Amino acid sequence: MKMSKLFVQTMREFPSDAEVVSHKMLARAGYIKKLTSGVYNYMPLMWRVLKKVENIIRDEMDKAGAQELLMPFVQPKELWIESGRWEAYGKELMRLKDRHNREMCLGPTHEEIITALARDVLKSYKQLPTNLYQIQSKFRDEVRPRFGLLRGREFIMKDAYSFGTSQEELEKEYENMSQAYKNIFNRCGLDTKMVQSDSGAIGGSVSHEFMVITDTDAGENDVFYCDDCDYSANSNHAISKLPSAVVDGKEYFSKCEIIDTPNTHSIEELSAFLKIPSTLILKSLVYIVDKKPVMALIRADKTVEETKLMNAVGGMDIRIATSAEIQEVMEQHGFDAIPGFIGPKGMSDLTIIADETVKEMKNFVVGINKTDVHQVGANLNDLGLDEIKYADIRLVEAGELCPQCGKPLKVTRGIEVGNIFQLGTKYSKPMNATYLDTDGKAKPYIMGCYGIGVTRTAAAAVEAHHDDWGIKYTM
């Protein structure tokens, strides 16, 4: 086709709402054209790119033994009720009703549909294992769409689902898919790391993300990795060996007592006032998890990782509490203090999660829900809690030690382009999706799930391959 006939509209300047390189360049060069927030038209040039990505994916998935099909985009509520995700999935699920007032949703993912399909077709162990995949548009009603194709509401995705009879079959297929993914992203010219990750709304016991390593602003997550071994993990899943806090051998508090600490609303102010390191302060933070207050306890020199905290509580949505909400929590427990002095004492009926760093703290400083006052020289048994639930809720920092080999961890930014999950029986059990084993007994499928963002991969390739003149696609 002649360039004079190409259906394209370039721009003199980058669009005003574009924040990252891929969004700027794809829009200005006429590859994409915005329809509404988080939804784009794929113009002829972009469609050629996406088809090339799809063809690479199809080639490697077919080589890996998967079979392609296509499932409906609109999904009935009943299947989501069976799986238990209709309410749990959250506001990202776009719900709607048809003319007969039947509730449905636009598919953000297809675990329910494929599980229902499998239970109708895969009746015997003789038909297993099997892996089915599709390439299709998805819709997730993101609260804040941004970064163009990297975080839109409508996007194209390859999702695959494996069905087997045992954990061993699942692990074998998991490894098969991880190798297929490495081949796919290598053919797309992308430097990726396979990192341990949180399973999120998809679920399952084990999951990994494939992150494109980038130094651009488009990197969504911190990836912690070790150069001396193969350890790598997303920030919401990373762990590290953390040496005990060193407090220069000095005994700061000889006894447990309550003292005045005027105008010490922050950790920094409290540390300066008492002339102590922040490692001796127990930090109390209030979060709202699924609309309910939760208190997190952590050593004050460390930061809470919200996804870890949410998982420890078993929630689906989390945010930091506002000052008004913290005030309300204290008033409900009979305290009249400003939020900067909150603590766990007297909060026994509140869900409280303590980070592992708290276990080794001794003779520390903690708020007692009284303005301008703290307790010093405190220990865990002074908190007045019947039982403390511990969990790893700490955000790892660069330089902390690798959990596998003990060498310092490094950190980089990454763009998620693929993920794989060991689902087990998360969907097959509640949906009664079973096969007959060699003894004629009904057993639930052992499932896996494997996704690749087609549009995200194409956009990530721009982040990885561009110069001052524009896009440098190599596919």
Number of C-alpha atoms within 10 A of each C-alpha: 5 5 7 7 7 11 11 15 13 15 11 7 11 17 13 7 11 16 15 17 24 28 24 19 25 24 23 20 20 18 23 25 20 12 9 9 14 23 19 19 13 18 18 15 16 20 15 13 19 20 12 16 21 19 13 18 23 20 12 19 24 14 11 15 14 19 16 16 11 11 15 11 16 14 21 19 18 14 18 20 15 17 19 16 17 17 11 16 16 14 13 13 21 15 17 15 12 8 6 6 8 11 14 20 18 19 23 22 21 19 24 24 17 19 24 17 13 21 18 12 10 20 16 18 18 12 12 16 18 17 22 20 23 19 21 18 18 19 21 20 18 17 10 11 17 19 21 28 26 26 19 21 23 20 21 19 23 23 22 25 24 27 27 23 22 14 15 11 18 23 14 11 23 21 12 14 26 20 13 19 25 18 15 22 23 12 15 20 14 22 15 21 21 24 24 23 22 24 21 12 11 18 16 20 11 15 24 23 26 26 28 25 21 19 12 15 14 22 21 16 16 22 29 28 22 20 12 13 12 12 18 24 23 27 23 22 24 26 23 21 16 16 9 10 15 10 13 7 6 8 9 16 14 9 10 15 12 16 11 12 17 13 13 20 15 12 17 13 14 20 18 13 13 14 10 17 19 22 21 24 26 26 27 21 20 23 21 19 22 17 12 12 21 22 22 22 23 25 25 22 15 17 15 20 17 20 22 20 25 20 18 16 17 11 16 16 17 19 15 15 20 13 13 10 16 23 18 16 20 20 13 11 14 12 17 14 18 17 23 21 21 26 25 22 14 16 20 15 9 14 15 22 21 24 21 18 23 20 14 11 20 14 19 22 28 26 23 20 25 18 21 18 19 24 21 22 21 23 19 15 9 11 18 12 15 8 9 16 12 17 17 19 28 26 18 25 20 16 14 18 20 25 16 14 14 15 17 18 25 18 19 15 19 25 27 24 25 25 24 28 24 25 25 24 19 21 26 25 16 13 20 18 22 23 25 17 15 10 6 10 10 16 18 24 32 25 30 29 26 24 23 25 24 26 28 24 25 22 27 28 23 22 27 21 16 15 11 5 7 16 18 13 14 10 12
